[in-house]
Each structure stands twice: as structure tokens, then as C-alpha cells.
Amino acid sequence: MDIPSPVVRTPVVPIRTVEYDNSTYLDGIHADGAYALGATGNGINIAIIDDGISETSPELSGRVREYIDTTGSYPSGGLAEHGTSVASIAAAVRDGTGIHGVAFNSYLYDINVFTKAASGDVSATDADIGEALNIVAGNNPAYSSVNARIANMSLAGDGSFSSFTLGAMRSVAAADRVMVISAGNDGNAQPAPTARAVTDPNIGPSMLIVGAVDDTGTITGFSNRAGSYGEYFVVAPGQRLITAAPDGGYVFFSGTSAATPVVSGALAVLANAYPFLTGPQLVALIKQTADDLGAPGVDAVYGSGLVNLTTAMNPVAPLVMTVGNTVYALTAPLSAATIATGSVLGGFKGGNTILLDAYRRAYTVPLDTFTARRASLFDGFTGIDGRASGVGIATLLDNWYPEKGASLAFGSGVAARHVSAAHAVALSGNTFAMSMRHAGVASLVAMSGLEPAAGNGRSLFLSTGAAATPQGAFFDEGVSGVALGWRRDGLRMTASYAAGRNIRGQSDLMQSSMAVKTGPVEWGLSGSLLNEDGSLLGAFGQGAFAGAGGRTGFATASFRYEAGADWSFAATYTRARLEEGTLGNGLALRNVEGDAMSVTLSGPAGWREGDRLGFRMAQPLRAEKATANVWLPVGRDMAGNILRRHQAVGMEPDGRELDFELAYATPLPEIVWGRAAFLTLNGFAALQPDHVASAGPAYGMAAQFTFRW
């Protein structure tokens, strides 16, 4: 199955601009896959906890919602050097010039926590960082308007955070915000002490530590490694990135401070695409979909690996079908969710539904993703396994000559599509009753003479029988049936009932027919009603689509002309209409009409006495008109409720199967323990099999040996 696409916003066009190429970190994390699906960070706010953002940089003009200072020294935005570079990587505007940020439609909160001493040293106090985090968490009433989903901390320190700051970090996590912090630039085997707050169970699920890699995906010499914090650690591009400078120009920027806003921007993009994901889910998604680098799995250098936005936008296994009203309700495994359309119906011409991934994200897939076609060329075979077949009921009804009260029984052992037991009783000179068990239903529904016999009561044809009697093609083995017939002066009438297994469940068929013969010409009409449970015209759904069934009516007109004593020409035409039905859960069928036809010529072969030769051209039953009234999930809302809508989808096949069969049968000398033996040779071809326009021709040959005892 092709990987489905999530339902998001309008794709970014074009993606690969000069601006994109200048922003080398975008290719480093495969941001193009997210942009192609319209995820750009729109509606998501990022708090840049740093030394301030320039108010004059064109790359950040209009992107800062509020300038906040926790130090009391720089109310207009702090030093604005380091912070401007960091902010531009996360969210620089996409305006056709320069660079653009990972989440170029996101907005920023500038929270300055740095001061510059007289010596020129720049530093941030634990208290100011803690206060900045309290603002993000919503703990400071003076900044109640701040609504940042992500807190970017491109900072690292040699000492651990105080209990005050750790408390603020817990508040950020409790408010469903995500924190992203630098690993540090000392080239150490462990992240900086400030990053190790992730070990707090109330902080870790909502926090990521970020190391830096170069443009080859190799950890940089300056970056601290994951060490024993690998389960919280990812890497991103962080060497010589082109970033915005405070004076409106650009500057190269390296460090884990540069890699950190790459990850913050990626989180904003995902939060934009999937706003229902919680903070811990966003963090887990980033880690789970990262490209594995270094030693397999989570390792002490790269942690979970290199952030990959394209992979993060794709579904995470297992994919499931929803069968409930919420994403948290009952689901069905994707492996069991299939729709076998059989050979009568075509695939879905449009329509869609959704799959849910491990994060309960909804991915749109076309309905035809779930369809499978069943081969029809060999479905009509009778006795191809080489076991003997009993006499069909149609043949018995055509030879009503037993004395009144007589009973005939025929056996073939364990039989598939064969008659294993049949009885015919003459009730009067013109009226007969019949019953059978474990038979092929085609024997019951075939009108007399439409299936030329090769000997021993079996049809001369192997592959085209279902076209001549399509009503019986939807039964499996194990049919039981009864029939009542009446004949007088060229008029023949029958009524029959059969019940048995179909491909997935149970079916029954009621049929009545009438034939009038005048001289060499016989006309026939029949009507039947097929009730199916578990399948519908050979189609059925499984798993989330289970529940097929319906009622189909058939009307057949037939013509037969006998030329002399042996040669005959026969033609049938069947029209079918589905009164009501469903392929399965959420897939109702309506306005289904179809037809089938066959033309048969048979007679003596002329080489030996008793030889028979036959030719048939047939079109198996095909839906000329079919509409699926689909009521399936098409999305989810923020609360997790499943959204459904009606879709009317055509299911007509795009091709038309035509079958051709040539058959030759000859009697063989009687064998010691039997009364007669027959050899039948068949060659057949199907054009556009299964009514699939693109399908190539299918050919086959068969030889049958049967005997009667």
C-alpha cells in the first residue's frame, strides 16, 4: 500500500526556492515533506528564551508578538545578537529573499534573560530563566496573554537548575508546553548540567536535548553528546547556518544553540499539522521518527538521531481502521480491512476514508486502496479436480421418462461443485419432483438444453458456464435444493429453491422458468431471486468493512434452435438488478444493474460416433450501473471525534470481459468396473478478464477424464 497523506492545509508552492536553499538546515531535516502537505507552523507560537530579538531585522519583522524582559536591564529586547540568529532559524519569514525559518508561519515571544557585565561577559541567572519559564507556563498574571506552545532555550550552563527553575519547568510541562534545550558546546560525552533536568519524570516527557551535526550528518566536534541521556536526545544541523543579524544583514552561526531552534521549528510545524497532539506526543513523535545515526537504536552519541520532518509527517505504525465514534474507540487492524469486489463490480471511482496511526492522526486514503479483485476465468470450472460428477438436475428434468414413483440416485463421493446425491420422482405423467445435496447450484438453475452435455450429464464447457447461468455463480460448494417440473405439448415449467454456502456465508435462490418449444425452436424465460448473507455478487468486505449481503433479482431470456437431430444453436441474455445490498460496514449499494450473455453452438464432431464439439462466446455478469453510498470516517476533530460524510461513488468496471471456449468430447471404451467413460478437451481465452480494461488476455487448456458407474 502506498503511504497515505495526512489531511492538512494548502501545500507550499514552490517549495525549493533560493530562500529555501540558503536555509541549509531545511534540507537537513527534510522540511520539504511537511511543506508539501501545507504544514508551516501557522497558528503556533514559540517563546525564544534568549538575549533578545532584533526589532529591525526584516527576516523577523512582524513575527514577534511581544517583547518581554525578565532582567530589568534591557526592556527593549536585550542584546539581540544571539537571540536574533536563534529566532530566524525557528521562524524567519518566507518573503522571497534571504532565508526563512523552519516554521516560517509561526509567531514568536521574545523573552530576554541575559545581561552583559562591564567585563563584556554575557550571562543569564537561574532566577531569570525560571521566571521566563513561569511566563510560558502561565504562572505570571502580568503576562497572561502569552500563549507559547514551545519554549526554545538555546543556552547551557555548568550548574544544574535550582528547585525554583525546576518547578517552573514542571509547570510548563503541566501546561502542555514543550521545552527544547541545547546540549552545550564543550564536546563532552554528556549534555550540559542544565539539560539534565530531563531526568525529572514530570519534565522529561515534555523536553528535548539537542546536539549539533554538520552538513554530512556527523556530530560536530564542539557538540556535547547524548551520553546517558540518549532517550531524551536528538540532533539537528548546527554548523555554519546562515542566520539573521541584528543590523538587518546575515551571519554564519554555529553551535548547539543553532541546532536547538531547528528542532523547535520542527515541533511548531508538527503542532500546526496535528494540533490535537499533546506536548509529550510531539516530543515522542520527533524522537520516534528521527533518522537513526551512529550505533543502531538510541545511542550515547546521537541519542534518537537526526530530526526528519518528512518521516514525522508520515503515519507511524500500526495503522488501523476506526469503527467507533472517536479515535480512542474500537479499531480494526489494517491487515484485515479489505473489500473483495469480485468480477461483477469494478473498483471505487473516487471516495475516501481515513486510517489512524499510532498517534491517532487521521490519514486520508482512497477507497480503492482496500479493494482486491477475484479472478473469474477459472471460477466456473466444474470437476476440474478430476473427481467424477453426478448427473445435474437440469439434465434429469430434461429427461422425464422414469416411471411414476421411481427414484434415481447418483453419487460422486466428496464433491466440490458436483452433485453427490440426487433424486427424481415422477409424481404423474407430466409432473416431477427433484432434490439434491452437495451440488453445484448451476445444475439447478440451468434451463434444459442451455448446457450441452458431453456425456454422463456434465456440461461440455468448463470456463463459460457461469455466463450461461450467472445466478448460480455466487454459490460455493454444499448446495441443497428442490425442484418441481411440469411438461406438456412443448410447454415446460419449473420452480426450484436452493440454499447453501457462498464464498463468505450463506445464500438461497428461488427460481421459476418457462420454456415453449415449437418445432426446432425453443423460447424460454426465467426469473430468480438471490438472497446473500456474507457476500454480494461475489464481493464482500472484511475487518472494518465486514457485513456484506443483499437481494438480487435476475431475469433470463433464452433461445434455442435445433438443426436436425444433433446440431443446436443457443443464446441467453440475463439482466440483473440489485434491490438492496451492502458490501459491508459503511458501504451500501444502490442502483446496481448488470447483464450477462452467451452464444453456444454444439453438435457432433463427425470423427467418431458420439463425439461432441462445442463453441461458446460469453460475457460474464457485469455491472452496467452501480453506486456505492459510502458513509465512512473522513477525518477527526480536536476532541478526537470521528467525522463522517456521505459519498456517492461509482463501481462500474472499466472493461468488458469476453470469453471464448472450444470444447471437444469423445466417449471411451467401457472399463471393467464402470459403464462408460468420457474424455473432454477444452481450450479457452478471456479478453479483459474480470472486466478490467488494462488486463491482458488470459488463456487456458484442460483435459478431463470421467466415468459413470
N, C-alpha and C positions, 0 to 999 in steps of 0.2 A: 504494500500500500504506500502511496506517496505520502510524505509528511504533510499534514494539513496546515493551513494558515490560521492564526488566531484572528478573531474579529476585532479589529482596531480601527484607526482613523485613516484619513486620506494619505496615501503614500507620498513621500517626499520626491519631487521630480524637478530637475535631475538630482541624483544623489552625489555623484562624483564630480564635483566642481573643483576649481583651483583652490577655493577656500577649504574644501574637504581635504584635498591633497596636502595643503600646508599644515593641516592639523594631523600630524602623523600618528598621534595616539588613537585616532578614529579607526584606521585600518588595523592598528594593533589589537583592538578589542572587537573587530568585525561589527562596527556600529551600523554599517550599511544594511545589514539584515533587519535591524529594528526600524530604520528609516523607511525601508521598502514597505513596511507594514504600518507606517504612519505614527510610530511611537517616537516622540521627540522631547518628552519631558513636560509637555504642556499641562498646566494646572498644578505642577509640583513646585514647592519652594524648598530651597537649600539654604541652610544657615552656614555662612563661612565664618568660623571662629578663628580669627587670624589677626593680622596687624592693620586691617582696613582695606577698603576697595576704592580705587580712584573714582572720583565723581566726574572726571572729564574724559575718561577713555571711551572712544567711540565703540569699542567692542562690548562695553558694558553699559552704554547709555540707555537709560530707561529700564534696565534689568534689575536694579536694586529697589526693593520695596521699602526698606527702612535702614537708616544708618544708626547703629547703636554702639555705645562705648561703655565698657564696664570699669575703665581705669580712672576716669575723671580727668584725664590729661589730653585726650585727643577727641573731643566731641564731634569733630568734622570728619572723622573717618580714619584716624590712626596714621600710620606711616605710609600705608597704601602702596608698598612695593611688592613684598612677598604675597600679600593678600590679593592684589590685583592679578598677578600671574595665576594664582590658585583659582580665583573666581572665573578667569577667562577659560581655563581648561574645562571647568564644570559647565559653564553656561554662556560663553561669549555668543553674541547674536549672529545669526546667519543672514548676512546682508550683501553677500556677493564680493566682499573684499576682505583681505587679511586672513583670519582664521574663524572657526566657530567652535563652540563648546560641544561636549558630548550631549548634554541636554539643552540644546540651544533655544528651546522654547520655555525653559524653566525661569523662575524668578529667584532672587537672592535676598537674604538678610545679611547685612554686613555687621558683624559683632566683633568689635575690636577688643583684644585682651592684652595687647603688647604695649610696652613703654620702652623708651630709649633713654638710657642713662647718660650722664655727662661724658662718660668714657666712650660713648658710642655703642656700648653693648645693648642689645635688644633682648628683652625677656618678658615672660608672662608669669604672673603669680598663680599659685594654685587657687587662691580665692577668686581671682577674676575669671579663671576658666570655669570654676564651679558656678559662679554667678551666670556666666554665659549659658551654661547647660541648664540652669534653672529657668532662664528666659525661654529656651527652646522647649522645656518641659511644661511651660505654662504656669510656673510657680511664682512669677513676679507680676503682680497686678498692674504695674506700670507699663508692662509690655504685653498686655492681654491680646493684642491684635496679631502677635507673632504666631504664624502657623507654618512652621518648617517641618517637613517630613523627614529631612535628612540633615544631620549635623556633621559638617566636614571639619576635622581637626588635623590640619597639616602641621603638626607640632609634635615634639618628642622631648622628654626630659630624663635626667639621670635619677630622679627620685620618683617614688610612687605617689599617686594622688592621695590626698587626705580623705578622711572619712566624710568631710563636707562635700567634696567633689564627687566621691563615690556615691554618696546619697543622691546628688543631683543626677548622676548618670543612671541610677536606678529609676529616678523619676522620668527621665527621658524614655527609658525602655518601657516603663509602665504606661506612658502616654502613646505608645505605639510609634515612636520615632526611632530612626536608625542612626547609629554613630559610626563614623569612619575615621580611623586614626592612623597616623604614619608609624611605620615600624622603626624609623630612625636611620641615620646616615653614618653609623660608625663601623659598618662592615662586620658587625658581631654575629655570633651564631644564634643569639636570642634577640627578640624585639626589645626596644627601649622599655624601661620600667613603667612609664606612663601607659604603654599599650597593654600591660599585663593585667589591667583591671578586668579583662575579658574572663578571667577565671571566676569572677563572681557570678554565680548561677542566675542572678537577676539582671545581669548586664550582658553576659556572653552571647545569648541568642540574638541580641539586637545590635551587635557590634562586629566590625571587621577591622583587622590589622592589615595594612597594605605595604608590601615591598615593591621595589622597582626593578624592572627588566629593561634591557636595551632593545634596539630595533630587531634583533635576532631572537628575542625571547629568552635571553640568558640573563640571569640575575646579575645586577651591576656590582662592581667592586665595593661601592660605598653602602649599598643597602644591607641593613640587618636582615638576617634570615628568620625563617619560621621557628626554628628550634623546637622546643616542646610545646609550642602554641600553634602547631600546624592546622588543627581543626578550626581555628579562627582566622587563618591567614590566607590571603590571596595576593597575587602580583598583578601589576599593570605597567604600561610604558611610563618611564620616568627619567629618561636621559635625553638631554638637548631637545626639549619640546619648545616649539615656538609659542610664546605667550604674550599677552598684552602687558605693556609697560605703563606706568602712571602718566607719562607725558604724552600718551596717545600713540606711541610707537610700539615696537615689538622687541622682545628679548628672549634669548635662549634660557631655559630653566630646567635644572636637573635636581633630582633628589626624590626621596620617598614622599616629600611634600608635593611634588608634581604628580606622582602616581596616585596619591590619595584622591584628589578631585576627579580623576578619570573614573574611579570606582563610584564616587558619589554621584557623578553624572549618569553612570550606567544604572544605578539604583533609581534615579529620578525617571529615567526612560522606562524602566520596568514598572515603576509605580504609576506612571501615566497610562501604560498599556493595560495594567491589571490593578486598578485602584482598590479592589477588594482584598488584595493580599496584605496580610499583616506584616509588621516590621520583621519579626523572626522568619516569616516565609520568604520575604525579599532577600534576607541575608542567606538563608538556606539555598534559595534558587541560584544566587550568584555563585556560591561555592559548588553546588552540585553540577552546574553546567560549565564550570571553568575547564579550560584545556589542561589536561594533566601534563605537567612538566617534571623533569628530574626522575626520581625513583617512582615506580608505579604507585598510584594512590596518594593519599596525603603523606607528604614527606617533610623533613626537617629543613629544607631549603625553600621550596616554593609553596609549601602548605597545600591548599587545594588546587593551585595552579593559576593560569592566566585567564582573567575575565574574558568571556566571549559572549557578546550581546546577541549575536545571531542564534547561538545554541540556546541561550536563555529564553529567547522568544519562542523557540520551538517546543512542542509538547514533551513533557518528561514522563516516561513510562511509570506505571502502566496506564494505557489509555482504556477508558471504559465508556459504555453507553449508560446514560441515565434513564431510569424507568420510574423515577419518582417525581415529585413536585419541587424538590430542592436539590442542590448539588451534594447535600450531605445524606440524602435518602438512598434507597436501594439502587444499586448499579449492576450492570451485567458486563462480564468480560468481553472485550472486543473480539476475541478469537471465536466466540460463539455467535456473534451478531452478523448473520448473513441472510441474503434473500436470493434463493434459487428461483429464477424467473421461468424455468422450463424452456420449452421451444415455442410455445404459443405466443407468449408475451415477449416484448423487447425489453431493453434496459430503460431506466428512467431518463426521460428527456428533460432534464432540469431537476429542480428540487434539491433541498439540502437539509442536513440536520447537524448536530454537534457531537463531538466527543469531549470527554473530560479527562484531563491529565492528572498526575499525582497531586497537583496544586489546585485542583478543581477549576482550572482555567478551561473555558469553552473554546473549542476549535471547530470551525465550520468545515464540513466535508460534503461533497456532492453525494446524493443518494446512490448514484450508480457505483460509488466506491464499494458498496456492500453486495452488489449483485454478482451472481455467477450463473452461467448458462449450463443446462444439461444437454448432452449430446442426444440427438434424436435419431440418427441414421440407424443405429443398431437396437433402438428401444423396441421396435416392432417384431423382433425375431421370435419365432415360435419353435421351440425344440432344438435350438442351435447347440445345446449341450449334448446332443446325441442320444438322449433318452427317448424311448418310444412315447408316442402320443396316442391318446384315445380319440374316438370319433367325436367331432364337435356337434353341439346341439343343432346348429344350423343345418348340418348335413342330415341329421336324423329327421328334422322337421321336413326336409325336402324329400324324404323317402318314407312317407307314412304308409307303409304296407304291412306292418305286423298285424297279426290277428287281434281282435278285441280282447283286452285283458292281458296281452303279452307284455313281458318286461325284458328290456335289453340292458345289459351291464357291460361296461368297458373299463379296463384297468391299465394303469401305466406305472404303478409304484409311486414313489415320492416324486412329484412332478412340479415343475415351475412353469406357469403359463400353459399347463396341459390339463386335460380332463383326466382325473384319476378315478372318477366314478360317475356314471350317467345312467339314467333310467328313462325309458319311453313307454308309455302305456296308452293303448288305443281305447278310448272311452266309448266311441261309437264308430260308425263307418267313416265319419268326417272329422271327428274331434279327438285330439290327442293331448295328453299332459306329459310334461317332462321335468326332470330335476337333475341337478348335477352338483358335485362337490369338488373343491380344489381344481378349478378350471380357469382357463383364460377367458375373461369375460367377452372377448371378441367373438367367441363361439356362440354366445347367447345373443348378442346384439346384431350379428351379421344377418342380413336378409338372404334368403336362399338364393343360391346361384351367383351371388356377387363375389364369392371367394372360390374360384375354380379349384377343385380338388386334384391333388397329384396322385392320389391313391391312399388308401387307408384313412380317408376322411380328413387329411391335413391339407392346408392351403398350399397351392402351388407357389405362392410368393412368400418371401421372408421379410423383407425390409419395408415394403409399402403397404402392409396390411392395415396399419393404423390410419392411413389416409382414407382407405375404403370404409373403415368403421371407427371413426375417431372417438366415439363415445366410450369405447372400451379401452382406449389407450391410457386412461388415467387410473386404471386398477393395477394392483400388484398381484402377486400370486394368492391363492387361497380363496377364490370366489365360490360362493354357493348361490344357486339360482333356481328358479322355477319358470316354466313357460307353458302357455296354453295356446293351442293352434286349432284352426278350423279351415277346411278346404272344400270347395265345391265348384264344379264347372268353370275352372280357370280363375276362380277368386280364392285368395289365401289371406287369412288374417291371423295375427299372432299378438299375444300380450305376454310380457315377461317382466320378471323382477330379479335383480341380482344384488348381492351385498358381499363385501369383502374388504381387504386391506388396500389402501392406496400407498403411495410412496412414504407417507408420514403418519397416516391414521386410518380411518375407516370411511368407506363410501358406499352408497347404494344407488341403483339405477332402475328406473321404471321406464318401460318402452312398449309402444304398440305400433303395429305396422300392418299395411295392407298392400297386396300385390294383385294386379289384374293381368291375365295373360290372354292374348287374342292371337291365335296362330303363332308365328315365330317371335312376336313382340310381347314383352312383359314390362309393365309400368309399376313402380312401387313408391309408396310414401310411408314414412315412419316419423314418429315423434318420441322424444325421450326427455327425461328429467334426471339430471345427475346431481346428487347431494354429496358434498365432500366435507370432511372434517379432518383437519391436519394439513391439507394441501388444497390447491385450487388450480385446476387445469395444468397440473404438473408443477406448479410453483408453490413455494412455501417460505416462510421466514423462520429463523432460528434465534435463540437467545433473546435479546431485547425485542426482536421482531416476531416472536412466536405467536401462533394463534390463527393460522390460515383456515379458511373454509368458505363455502358458498354453495349456491344453487345455479346450475346452468341448464338451459333448455336447448335441445337440438332438433332440427327438422331436416330430414333427408329425402331427397327425390332420387329415384333410380330408374335406369332404362337398360333393357337387355334385349338383344336381337340374336336369335339362333339361326345360323346359316347352315341348313342341313342338319345332320344328326350330331355333328361333333363341334363345328366351329361356332364361337359365340363372341359377341361384342357387348361390353357392359360399360356403363358410365354412372357415376354417382356424384351428387353435389350435396354437401351438408352445410347448413347455416346454423351457427351457434350464437346464443345471446345469454350473457350473464345477468340474471335478475338481481342478484345481490351477492356480495362476497367481500373478502378481505384477504390480503396477503399476509397479514399479521398485525401486531400491535401498532396502531397509528397509520396503517396503510389500507384504507378502504378502497375497493374497486367499484367503479360505476361506468355505465355506458360502454360495456365491453361487447363487441360484436366481431365475429370471425367466420371463416369458412374453410372448407376442405373439399377436395375433388379428386376423382380418379377416373382413368380411362383404361379399360382392360380388353385385350384381345387374346383369346386362347383357343386351342384346337389340337388335333392330332399332329404329331411331329412328322409322321409319314415314313419313318425309317423302320420302325418295328411296331407291331400291334400293341396297343396300349400306351405307346409313348405320348406324352403331352408336352406342348410348347406354349408358353405364355409370355406376353409383353404387357407391362403396365407403366403408365406415366401418372404421377400423382403429385398433388400439393398437400402436404400435411396441414392440419388445422393451424390457422394463422389469424391473429387478432388484426382486423382491419381498422378497428377503433377501440381504444382503451384509455381510460383516465383513472389515475390513482389520486384519490382525495386524501392528501397527506396531512396528518396532524401530529407533528413530531417536534421535539425541542429544537429551537433555533438560536438560543442564547441564554444568558443568565443575567440577573441584576446584581447590584451591590450586596444585597442581603442574601444572595445565594438562591433566590427563587428561579426556577426554570421557566423560560419564556417559550411559548409555542405559538404557531400561526398556521392557518390553513394554506395549503399549496395544492393547486391542481396541476398534475404532472402527467404528460402523455407517456404511454408504454407500448406504442405500436412498434413492431420490428422494423428495421430499416431495410431489410432484404426480403426475398421471397424464395423459399426452398422449393425446388422441383426435383422429384425423384424419378429415376428410370430403372426398371428391373426387367431382366430377361431370365426366364426360368425354363428348365427342361427336366422332365421326369420320365423315368422308364421303369417298368416292372422287372424284377429279377426272379430267377428261378426260386421256387419254394424251397425253404430249408427244412430240415428234418423235424424240428420241434415247432415250426411255425407254419402258417397257412399262406403267407405272401410276404414279399419283401420289395422295397422300392428304393431307387437311387434318384435323388433330386439334386440338380446343379443350378446354382443361382449366381448371376452377376448383376451388380447394381451400382448406381452412381447417384450422388446428390449434388446439385448445384446450389450454392449459397446455403449450406446446411445450417439448421436452426434459424433460418430466416435472417442470417447475418450477412449483410451486403459485402463485407470485406473478407468473409471466409472463403477460402479456396475450395475447389471441388473435393468431394470425398468419394472413394471408390472401395468396392469390396467384392469378394467372391466367397462362396460357401458350397460345401458338398454335404448332403445329408443321406444317411442310410437308416431306414426304418423298417420294421417288420410288424406284422399283426399276428396275434395268436388267439 
